Every structure is written in C-alpha cells, then in structure tokens.
Amino acid sequence: MNKISIIIAKNELDEDHLPWVNACKAINQKIDFLLVDITKDNWFDRIISTPCDLILTKPSGLTSHFKQLYDERIYILDKLGYKLYPSAEEIFIYENKRFLSFWLKAHDVPHPATHVFYSKHEAEDFLKTTGYPVVAKVNIGASGSGVTILKSKDTALEYIHNVFSGRGAIQRSGPNLGKGGLIRRGFHYILYPGDIRKKLLIYKTKRSNLQKGFVILQEYIPHDFEWRVVRIGESFFAHKKLKKGEKTSGSLIKGYENPPLKLLDFVREITNKHKFYSQAVDIFEDKQRGYLVNEMQCIFGQSDPYQMLVDGKPGRYKWLYNKWVFEAGDFARNACYDLRLDYIISEVFNNKL
C-alpha cells in the first residue's frame, strides 16, 4: 500500500513544529514526511518540487511580520490547490484579533462588540461616550499577554496616547508570572539551561513587536470563566477557563464539570458551516445574548493531559445518530496533534492507510 506524502510547513521557531513530527513518527511506516521552513527564500521551490498529499501547517503566533509572511504563503499554496490542515481560513483568523473581529461580524457569529480604530481622534471620541470598563487587545498575543482592562476614561485615553504617540500597546513580553508553577519551571531551567536562551530570544522578539498605529477595543463581558470548546475532526471537548484576577486567558486554571450539550451544538454549527476541523473556540456566556465567541484558534496550548472530563472521566463527544455520544479515552495526547493527524488521514484520505 502506498505511503502518504506529507510536508510539514514549519514557521520561524525552531521547535514549534515538533508535535507534528512526533505524530508522523508514531505511524512513520505509513507516512513519508518532509520539513519545509516556509519563512525561507526557497520555500516555494522546495514545495512544488516535492509531490505531496497533504501539507500540515503550524502558523506563526509570535510576531506580526512572521504572521503576515506565513499567511501570504499559505494563501498561495491554497490557491494552487494544496490540501492544507489546518485550513487556510483557519490560519487567517488565528492570532489576528483585528481580522477575526471582521470575520465574526461578516458571518453573523455572536461576539462581544469590537471596534478597530486607526485614527487616534476617532478612538478618543469613542472613549468619551462608551461605558467602562472596556477591553483593549493587541492583534497578536496568546495567554492574555496583550489584554488590558481599561476601567476609566482617563486610563483609556492614556492607553490610546501610548499606542498612537508613545511606546505602543501594553503587552507582556516576559514570563507569565500569573500562571503559577514558578518553582517547577525554575527547576526545569536548572536541568535544561539551553532552554533559558530560547526563552530569552522569544521575550526579545516580543519586545520588538509592540503594536502601534491602531487599537482594538472590545465590549467588556462580566464573567467568572470562559468556555473553551475544542473541535478536532469529529471529536469535541469542552472545559472552563477560570478567572484569576481580571483574566481567564493565561491563568491555566480549569474547571472540568460536564459541559452543556447546547454549547457543543453552538460550536458544531459554526465549525460545520466553515469546515473548521482544528479549532479552539473561547466563549462567554451572556445572560441576555447567550453564547458569545471571544477567540478562535486553530493551534492552541494544552496544560493538562486531557481537554475534558465527563463524570470525572477523560474523553470526547461525537455527534452520532443525531445525538451527542460520549466516549471515554485518551484523545488529547501529544497536545491533540495525534488526534489531528488521525482525523485528516482517516477522514480526508478515506482510510488510505
């Protein structure tokens, strides 16, 4: 039986693609895979000279210029007809909060009201009439690193001044001290001192990526948690991201009570419509409007060995025979990349293996 030929389209970070490599190696007798760094000048020639069935993508989420580079090259590959997973559209809305806000509005997906201003005066006029608090976000930044809660008009106007006339939007560029585990992380760097250099390089890169010239302002939704609903292929998971301080993103504090099935219905409808099969959807519950999408990410972190517990058991939900069916088991290993690869091979290639 013929092997499947795969290209892994790596980004600028040396190790960011390794979960895809590990997933491919788990079934390496059935897959031939090649790494292509699509940030390099020869990316196009390398890809078109290599026959492949599938390109596994790992979009950049660190800096805006590498994010733009990855998006542009994925756009070309998509137009040439390559099979991409996650898909091009999933990549375009990933770590681009500005574009995501337009995308949600264009597709009538319920979400907190979001405004993008490229004019300082327009932003200032908005802040004179809006209610507080209001949420300011940077366009690219995970784990709540660029989220600022502006509680008054004066602090909001100061924020606007910094973005348009000062040092740029507030964003954490160093370690996330709020997520805990400092002692454990400290021992890790004692045992693996080389990882310190890698982290310092990432922090330096983030500091060079300060956002200037536009602001993203979002309606504040009172909440004690966000739902995170994950869809990988036909597998669904959900858990709560609990609030620590003012934010849920980056806290790594989870709640694993049984998720409401109507929540899964909500995400299934959105992802079915747009053929999104590698998604984490972060959702607020609003008393008047119901579920509101806050973020959508085709690549996402995983701090626990599972994405969901139902009656204390790890597992997944699947939509079978017009109802939700829970299946206990370990479906989140290798940060869900094994499940991603299983899906794209078995579903898209019709069990070619």
Number of C-alpha atoms within 10 A of each C-alpha: 6 8 14 18 16 20 22 23 23 23 23 20 14 10 11 14 20 15 16 24 19 14 19 21 14 12 14 14 11 16 16 15 21 17 16 18 21 21 18 10 9 11 14 16 9 16 19 12 8 12 11 17 14 20 24 23 24 22 28 25 20 19 20 19 11 16 21 16 16 24 20 14 16 24 15 13 18 15 10 10 8 15 17 21 21 22 19 23 17 20 25 22 21 24 26 21 21 21 14 20 23 15 14 19 14 9 11 10 15 15 21 21 14 21 16 18 17 13 14 18 12 11 21 17 12 14 19 12 9 11 13 15 17 21 18 24 24 26 21 22 21 18 17 17 19 19 23 20 18 19 14 13 18 12 12 24 18 13 20 26 17 17 20 19 12 13 12 20 26 18 20 17 19 14 12 14 10 13 14 13 9 13 8 9 11 12 11 13 14 11 10 10 11 10 13 14 11 14 14 14 12 17 16 13 14 18 15 11 17 19 22 17 16 20 25 19 25 20 17 18 17 12 14 16 22 24 24 26 24 28 25 24 22 17 20 23 25 28 23 23 23 20 18 16 9 13 20 21 20 20 20 19 17 20 17 18 14 15 19 9 12 10 17 20 13 15 22 20 11 15 16 11 10 11 14 20 23 28 23 23 23 24 25 22 18 14 9 6 11 12 21 20 21 23 20 24 21 26 22 16 13 14 10 13 14 21 26 30 19 19 9 10 15 20 20 26 21 18 15 10 7 7 11 15 12 17 15 14 11 15 23 22 15 16 20 25 22 20 20 25 19 18 19 20 16 13 13 13 13 9 11 13 14
